[in-house]
Amino acid sequence: MFELERPGGNGERAVLVHIVLPKQDLAQFSAVDEKASEQEEALNEFYDLTTSAGAEPVAIIKGKRYRPEAKYFIGTGKAEEVKEAVKHYEADLVLVNHQLSPAQERNLEILFQCRVLDRTGLILDIFAQRARSHEGKLQVELAQLSHLSTRLVKGWSHLERQKGGIGLRGPGETQLETDRRLLGARIKQLNKRLEKVRKQREQSRRSRQRAELPTVSLVGYTNAGKSTLFNQLTKSSVYSADQLFATLDPTLRRVELPKNLSMVLADTVGFVSDLPHDLVDAFHATLLETKEADLLLHVVDSHTENRHKHIAEVDSVLKHIGAEATPQLLVYNKVDLLDNQQARVERDNDGNVLRIWLSSMESYKYYEQGISLLLEVIAEYFGKDRMQQWLKIPPHAGQWRSILHDDTEILEQKYNESGDWVVHIETTSRQFDKLNKISGFDELVIDVDEITL
């Protein structure tokens, strides 16, 4: 057991329980030294989740088992150790860094005489604190009720018809049945509201498609720096903090790119290891922005030793929501925390971008260089279908000047003896087709051989 120095806040005192379990086989379980860094990070992440929820860790109790125990999960001896710690530190709750069954959670609460939360319950509590939008609150409530529905217990007995007797003949169902019925009705109502939100989001996506604006979604492990990078790219002030799940509600902003291109950038909720699938399902409406995106910016904390494990965890969630086929661009953030690292773009032998190294902190020496490189690479990706064309604009068709300046990149421009504006433009094939639908545009297009100055 490790005693922790009290932070001195007003949060609930919590005893943390972290048990090491074999993930695949006993051979892997015996190789403790090889997995030491992963276990240390898992414990640090659990500690950060606890503080993010507003609790004050007062002690950490660690252990290892070959398999969970049916009654207490952590074993009878370890449960007694936790009980003594709860009593000694006058703890308000016990947090277990694993997913407990409803029965295990109840058994531990009876033994400890205080509240017990597993990893899923802890993450849900953080989600409830972070939700700000109407949609976010609906999603959190749905996830909470879905989780709670498996943990209903017979708390009241005054309405039980089984007892009978004068004054005890109830309305025909137990309180447990009543709770389940009310929960089911509320969950059904929430699903209807979220379906409406999904339709509204689908309308917004169709509007962006009609405007031919590509959507880029920021994804990554929680606390990788997505929101800070989002603020730097969009010049906005979305809430960002050095804590887990600082962002819960999706935010979309338009961003101008080099070569006269634009995109819609979406900041989404971060992922975490062992994120329960029911939580992912509850945030289906939000994560649709990721699934329907044209490009994913996979933000990675380059400073952590287990960044490759984090990448695998994010890819696992992306596969669960059906976004594994969406093109990704790896963005290695926080290089300011590394020694002698400069903002740069890594490419393979064919010139394809492998990853970008940058920092979203303005105090970093190469901050502006990194942001510029990222925007250029995104513009390069969406500019693959770009085409060039020469146009000849007569003096009486001056309205085309503003259109071309707004919707294309002007590469070269001259005037001939007749006063015509001869201009060389570059734009995407889709944008050129859009211009081609405007009346009179086809009369402006000329061949290179026709250029007379």
VENGIUR-V694136 format. One record per residue. N is the residue number from 0. PHI is phi in whole degrees, -180 to 180 (999 if undefined). PSI is psi in whole degrees, -180 to 180 (NA if undefined). Layout:
BEGIN
n:N phi:PHI psi:PSI
n:N phi:PHI psi:PSI
END
This chain:
BEGIN
n:0 phi:999 psi:136
n:1 phi:-112 psi:123
n:2 phi:-86 psi:136
n:3 phi:-110 psi:148
n:4 phi:-73 psi:130
n:5 phi:-66 psi:130
n:6 phi:-66 psi:-21
n:7 phi:85 psi:19
n:8 phi:-92 psi:-165
n:9 phi:-108 psi:12
n:10 phi:-74 psi:169
n:11 phi:-70 psi:139
n:12 phi:-75 psi:130
n:13 phi:-129 psi:137
n:14 phi:-99 psi:126
n:15 phi:-97 psi:137
n:16 phi:-123 psi:122
n:17 phi:-129 psi:116
n:18 phi:-113 psi:131
n:19 phi:-87 psi:124
n:20 phi:-122 psi:149
n:21 phi:-69 psi:136
n:22 phi:-86 psi:-32
n:23 phi:-128 psi:-55
n:24 phi:-149 psi:173
n:25 phi:-70 psi:-27
n:26 phi:-64 psi:-40
n:27 phi:-67 psi:-37
n:28 phi:-65 psi:-34
n:29 phi:-74 psi:-22
n:30 phi:-84 psi:63
n:31 phi:-66 psi:-40
n:32 phi:-63 psi:-39
n:33 phi:-67 psi:-28
n:34 phi:-101 psi:10
n:35 phi:-61 psi:-43
n:36 phi:-66 psi:-38
n:37 phi:-65 psi:-42
n:38 phi:-67 psi:-38
n:39 phi:-65 psi:-41
n:40 phi:-68 psi:-39
n:41 phi:-61 psi:-39
n:42 phi:-70 psi:-42
n:43 phi:-63 psi:-39
n:44 phi:-65 psi:-41
n:45 phi:-62 psi:-42
n:46 phi:-62 psi:-43
n:47 phi:-66 psi:-38
n:48 phi:-61 psi:-40
n:49 phi:-64 psi:-48
n:50 phi:-69 psi:-32
n:51 phi:-64 psi:-31
n:52 phi:-79 psi:-9
n:53 phi:95 psi:7
n:54 phi:-87 psi:163
n:55 phi:-114 psi:104
n:56 phi:-65 psi:127
n:57 phi:-110 psi:-19
n:58 phi:-161 psi:148
n:59 phi:-120 psi:126
n:60 phi:-114 psi:119
n:61 phi:-111 psi:158
n:62 phi:-170 psi:179
n:63 phi:-145 psi:146
n:64 phi:-141 psi:153
n:65 phi:-75 psi:-31
n:66 phi:-156 psi:152
n:67 phi:-64 psi:148
n:68 phi:-86 psi:144
n:69 phi:-64 psi:-41
n:70 phi:-80 psi:-52
n:71 phi:-113 psi:-5
n:72 phi:70 psi:-48
n:73 phi:-90 psi:-6
n:74 phi:97 psi:151
n:75 phi:-65 psi:-45
n:76 phi:-63 psi:-44
n:77 phi:-67 psi:-36
n:78 phi:-62 psi:-40
n:79 phi:-65 psi:-36
n:80 phi:-64 psi:-41
n:81 phi:-66 psi:-40
n:82 phi:-58 psi:-44
n:83 phi:-64 psi:-39
n:84 phi:-66 psi:-40
n:85 phi:-60 psi:-44
n:86 phi:-68 psi:-43
n:87 phi:-65 psi:-44
n:88 phi:-95 psi:2
n:89 phi:52 psi:48
n:90 phi:-72 psi:150
n:91 phi:-91 psi:-27
n:92 phi:-156 psi:162
n:93 phi:-119 psi:130
n:94 phi:-111 psi:126
n:95 phi:-111 psi:126
n:96 phi:-82 psi:46
n:97 phi:-152 psi:170
n:98 phi:-93 psi:118
n:99 phi:-96 psi:151
n:100 phi:-77 psi:159
n:101 phi:-54 psi:-41
n:102 phi:-66 psi:-43
n:103 phi:-63 psi:-40
n:104 phi:-64 psi:-43
n:105 phi:-67 psi:-42
n:106 phi:-62 psi:-41
n:107 phi:-68 psi:-38
n:108 phi:-64 psi:-39
n:109 phi:-65 psi:-41
n:110 phi:-70 psi:-45
n:111 phi:-83 psi:-20
n:112 phi:60 psi:38
n:113 phi:-155 psi:172
n:114 phi:-70 psi:146
n:115 phi:-127 psi:131
n:116 phi:-125 psi:137
n:117 phi:-92 psi:-176
n:118 phi:-61 psi:-42
n:119 phi:-63 psi:-45
n:120 phi:-62 psi:-37
n:121 phi:-66 psi:-46
n:122 phi:-63 psi:-40
n:123 phi:-61 psi:-39
n:124 phi:-64 psi:-41
n:125 phi:-65 psi:-43
n:126 phi:-58 psi:-42
n:127 phi:-63 psi:-35
n:128 phi:-72 psi:-34
n:129 phi:-85 psi:-25
n:130 phi:-62 psi:130
n:131 phi:-121 psi:-40
n:132 phi:-80 psi:164
n:133 phi:-60 psi:-43
n:134 phi:-64 psi:-44
n:135 phi:-61 psi:-41
n:136 phi:-66 psi:-38
n:137 phi:-63 psi:-44
n:138 phi:-66 psi:-41
n:139 phi:-65 psi:-44
n:140 phi:-63 psi:-40
n:141 phi:-63 psi:-44
n:142 phi:-65 psi:-41
n:143 phi:-65 psi:-45
n:144 phi:-69 psi:-37
n:145 phi:-63 psi:-39
n:146 phi:-70 psi:-41
n:147 phi:-69 psi:-31
n:148 phi:-61 psi:-24
n:149 phi:-89 psi:-4
n:150 phi:-119 psi:17
n:151 phi:-71 psi:134
n:152 phi:-128 psi:164
n:153 phi:-76 psi:90
n:154 phi:-88 psi:-30
n:155 phi:-114 psi:154
n:156 phi:-130 psi:-2
n:157 phi:-74 psi:-12
n:158 phi:-109 psi:6
n:159 phi:-74 psi:124
n:160 phi:-74 psi:-22
n:161 phi:-64 psi:-30
n:162 phi:-72 psi:-38
n:163 phi:66 psi:-166
n:164 phi:95 psi:162
n:165 phi:-66 psi:130
n:166 phi:80 psi:-2
n:167 phi:-118 psi:8
n:168 phi:-81 psi:109
n:169 phi:-84 psi:-172
n:170 phi:-78 psi:3
n:171 phi:113 psi:-1
n:172 phi:-149 psi:152
n:173 phi:-74 psi:163
n:174 phi:-62 psi:-34
n:175 phi:-61 psi:-43
n:176 phi:-66 psi:-38
n:177 phi:-62 psi:-46
n:178 phi:-60 psi:-43
n:179 phi:-63 psi:-41
n:180 phi:-65 psi:-44
n:181 phi:-65 psi:-40
n:182 phi:-62 psi:-44
n:183 phi:-61 psi:-40
n:184 phi:-66 psi:-42
n:185 phi:-67 psi:-41
n:186 phi:-62 psi:-41
n:187 phi:-63 psi:-40
n:188 phi:-66 psi:-41
n:189 phi:-65 psi:-41
n:190 phi:-63 psi:-37
n:191 phi:-66 psi:-42
n:192 phi:-66 psi:-40
n:193 phi:-69 psi:-30
n:194 phi:-65 psi:-36
n:195 phi:-66 psi:-40
n:196 phi:-63 psi:-42
n:197 phi:-60 psi:-41
n:198 phi:-66 psi:-39
n:199 phi:-65 psi:-41
n:200 phi:-65 psi:-37
n:201 phi:-64 psi:-38
n:202 phi:-62 psi:-44
n:203 phi:-63 psi:-41
n:204 phi:-64 psi:-40
n:205 phi:-65 psi:-36
n:206 phi:-64 psi:-41
n:207 phi:-67 psi:-36
n:208 phi:-66 psi:-39
n:209 phi:-65 psi:-36
n:210 phi:-80 psi:-2
n:211 phi:57 psi:39
n:212 phi:-98 psi:118
n:213 phi:-71 psi:148
n:214 phi:-107 psi:131
n:215 phi:-118 psi:129
n:216 phi:-114 psi:133
n:217 phi:-84 psi:125
n:218 phi:-130 psi:164
n:219 phi:156 psi:172
n:220 phi:-66 psi:149
n:221 phi:-61 psi:142
n:222 phi:69 psi:25
n:223 phi:-84 psi:-9
n:224 phi:101 psi:24
n:225 phi:-64 psi:-47
n:226 phi:-68 psi:-37
n:227 phi:-64 psi:-44
n:228 phi:-64 psi:-40
n:229 phi:-59 psi:-45
n:230 phi:-63 psi:-38
n:231 phi:-71 psi:-37
n:232 phi:-75 psi:-33
n:233 phi:-104 psi:-5
n:234 phi:58 psi:38
n:235 phi:-116 psi:-173
n:236 phi:-133 psi:53
n:237 phi:-66 psi:142
n:238 phi:-59 psi:128
n:239 phi:-140 psi:143
n:240 phi:-156 psi:160
n:241 phi:-82 psi:67
n:242 phi:-153 psi:159
n:243 phi:-73 psi:140
n:244 phi:57 psi:42
n:245 phi:-64 psi:-30
n:246 phi:-108 psi:129
n:247 phi:-126 psi:-42
n:248 phi:-86 psi:135
n:249 phi:-71 psi:144
n:250 phi:-130 psi:136
n:251 phi:-122 psi:136
n:252 phi:-141 psi:150
n:253 phi:-85 psi:138
n:254 phi:-129 psi:132
n:255 phi:-85 psi:136
n:256 phi:-112 psi:163
n:257 phi:-60 psi:167
n:258 phi:61 psi:31
n:259 phi:60 psi:35
n:260 phi:-108 psi:161
n:261 phi:-137 psi:161
n:262 phi:-149 psi:164
n:263 phi:-106 psi:122
n:264 phi:-103 psi:132
n:265 phi:-116 psi:130
n:266 phi:-102 psi:128
n:267 phi:-125 psi:174
n:268 phi:-64 psi:142
n:269 phi:-79 psi:159
n:270 phi:-102 psi:165
n:271 phi:-147 psi:158
n:272 phi:-64 psi:145
n:273 phi:56 psi:37
n:274 phi:-71 psi:118
n:275 phi:-59 psi:141
n:276 phi:-65 psi:-30
n:277 phi:-68 psi:-28
n:278 phi:-70 psi:-41
n:279 phi:-62 psi:-43
n:280 phi:-63 psi:-38
n:281 phi:-65 psi:-30
n:282 phi:-98 psi:28
n:283 phi:-59 psi:-42
n:284 phi:-63 psi:-42
n:285 phi:-68 psi:-45
n:286 phi:-73 psi:-10
n:287 phi:-62 psi:-30
n:288 phi:-61 psi:-33
n:289 phi:-77 psi:-44
n:290 phi:-64 psi:-37
n:291 phi:-92 psi:3
n:292 phi:-70 psi:153
n:293 phi:-82 psi:-25
n:294 phi:-152 psi:140
n:295 phi:-108 psi:128
n:296 phi:-94 psi:103
n:297 phi:-87 psi:100
n:298 phi:-83 psi:128
n:299 phi:-122 psi:136
n:300 phi:-77 psi:103
n:301 phi:-71 psi:-15
n:302 phi:-82 psi:-24
n:303 phi:-81 psi:144
n:304 phi:-69 psi:-29
n:305 phi:-98 psi:34
n:306 phi:-64 psi:-32
n:307 phi:-68 psi:-33
n:308 phi:-68 psi:-40
n:309 phi:-63 psi:-42
n:310 phi:-60 psi:-43
n:311 phi:-64 psi:-39
n:312 phi:-64 psi:-43
n:313 phi:-65 psi:-44
n:314 phi:-61 psi:-34
n:315 phi:-65 psi:-43
n:316 phi:-68 psi:-40
n:317 phi:-61 psi:-37
n:318 phi:-67 psi:-38
n:319 phi:-65 psi:-33
n:320 phi:-94 psi:3
n:321 phi:82 psi:24
n:322 phi:-111 psi:17
n:323 phi:-68 psi:-22
n:324 phi:-89 psi:-9
n:325 phi:-68 psi:131
n:326 phi:-57 psi:141
n:327 phi:-120 psi:149
n:328 phi:-126 psi:116
n:329 phi:-77 psi:124
n:330 phi:-117 psi:106
n:331 phi:-85 psi:104
n:332 phi:-92 psi:171
n:333 phi:65 psi:34
n:334 phi:-71 psi:-11
n:335 phi:-67 psi:-18
n:336 phi:-88 psi:-6
n:337 phi:-97 psi:162
n:338 phi:-85 psi:128
n:339 phi:53 psi:44
n:340 phi:-106 psi:133
n:341 phi:-111 psi:149
n:342 phi:-62 psi:131
n:343 phi:-161 psi:167
n:344 phi:-117 psi:128
n:345 phi:-98 psi:132
n:346 phi:-127 psi:157
n:347 phi:-86 psi:-175
n:348 phi:-65 psi:-22
n:349 phi:-91 psi:2
n:350 phi:89 psi:2
n:351 phi:-76 psi:143
n:352 phi:-73 psi:127
n:353 phi:-94 psi:-48
n:354 phi:-163 psi:159
n:355 phi:-119 psi:134
n:356 phi:-107 psi:125
n:357 phi:-159 psi:178
n:358 phi:-135 psi:137
n:359 phi:-90 psi:7
n:360 phi:-91 psi:126
n:361 phi:-65 psi:-21
n:362 phi:-73 psi:-13
n:363 phi:-73 psi:138
n:364 phi:-58 psi:-40
n:365 phi:-105 psi:28
n:366 phi:-59 psi:-54
n:367 phi:-63 psi:-38
n:368 phi:-62 psi:-42
n:369 phi:-66 psi:-44
n:370 phi:-64 psi:-42
n:371 phi:-64 psi:-42
n:372 phi:-62 psi:-41
n:373 phi:-64 psi:-46
n:374 phi:-63 psi:-38
n:375 phi:-67 psi:-40
n:376 phi:-67 psi:-40
n:377 phi:-64 psi:-43
n:378 phi:-64 psi:-37
n:379 phi:-63 psi:-41
n:380 phi:-64 psi:-48
n:381 phi:-81 psi:-8
n:382 phi:-97 psi:10
n:383 phi:-64 psi:-29
n:384 phi:-96 psi:24
n:385 phi:-75 psi:151
n:386 phi:-137 psi:159
n:387 phi:-117 psi:151
n:388 phi:-156 psi:147
n:389 phi:-97 psi:138
n:390 phi:-129 psi:151
n:391 phi:-123 psi:113
n:392 phi:-104 psi:114
n:393 phi:-69 psi:159
n:394 phi:-58 psi:-32
n:395 phi:-80 psi:-5
n:396 phi:-109 psi:47
n:397 phi:-64 psi:-18
n:398 phi:-64 psi:-21
n:399 phi:-72 psi:-19
n:400 phi:-60 psi:-53
n:401 phi:-66 psi:-36
n:402 phi:-62 psi:-47
n:403 phi:-69 psi:-38
n:404 phi:-66 psi:-34
n:405 phi:-80 psi:-38
n:406 phi:-109 psi:-5
n:407 phi:-138 psi:172
n:408 phi:-103 psi:125
n:409 phi:-84 psi:114
n:410 phi:-89 psi:-38
n:411 phi:-157 psi:146
n:412 phi:-149 psi:140
n:413 phi:-148 psi:171
n:414 phi:-122 psi:139
n:415 phi:-95 psi:-177
n:416 phi:-66 psi:-25
n:417 phi:-85 psi:-1
n:418 phi:87 psi:7
n:419 phi:-73 psi:145
n:420 phi:-92 psi:109
n:421 phi:-98 psi:117
n:422 phi:-130 psi:139
n:423 phi:-105 psi:116
n:424 phi:-114 psi:159
n:425 phi:-133 psi:134
n:426 phi:-158 psi:174
n:427 phi:-77 psi:159
n:428 phi:-62 psi:-38
n:429 phi:-65 psi:-42
n:430 phi:-68 psi:-37
n:431 phi:-65 psi:-41
n:432 phi:-63 psi:-35
n:433 phi:-66 psi:-43
n:434 phi:-66 psi:-35
n:435 phi:-66 psi:-20
n:436 phi:-81 psi:-14
n:437 phi:-77 psi:134
n:438 phi:-57 psi:130
n:439 phi:92 psi:-8
n:440 phi:-67 psi:-38
n:441 phi:-63 psi:-24
n:442 phi:-75 psi:-17
n:443 phi:-87 psi:-24
n:444 phi:-73 psi:132
n:445 phi:-133 psi:159
n:446 phi:-83 psi:160
n:447 phi:-61 psi:-35
n:448 phi:-66 psi:-22
n:449 phi:-85 psi:-6
n:450 phi:-72 psi:118
n:451 phi:-125 psi:126
n:452 phi:-115 psi:NA
END
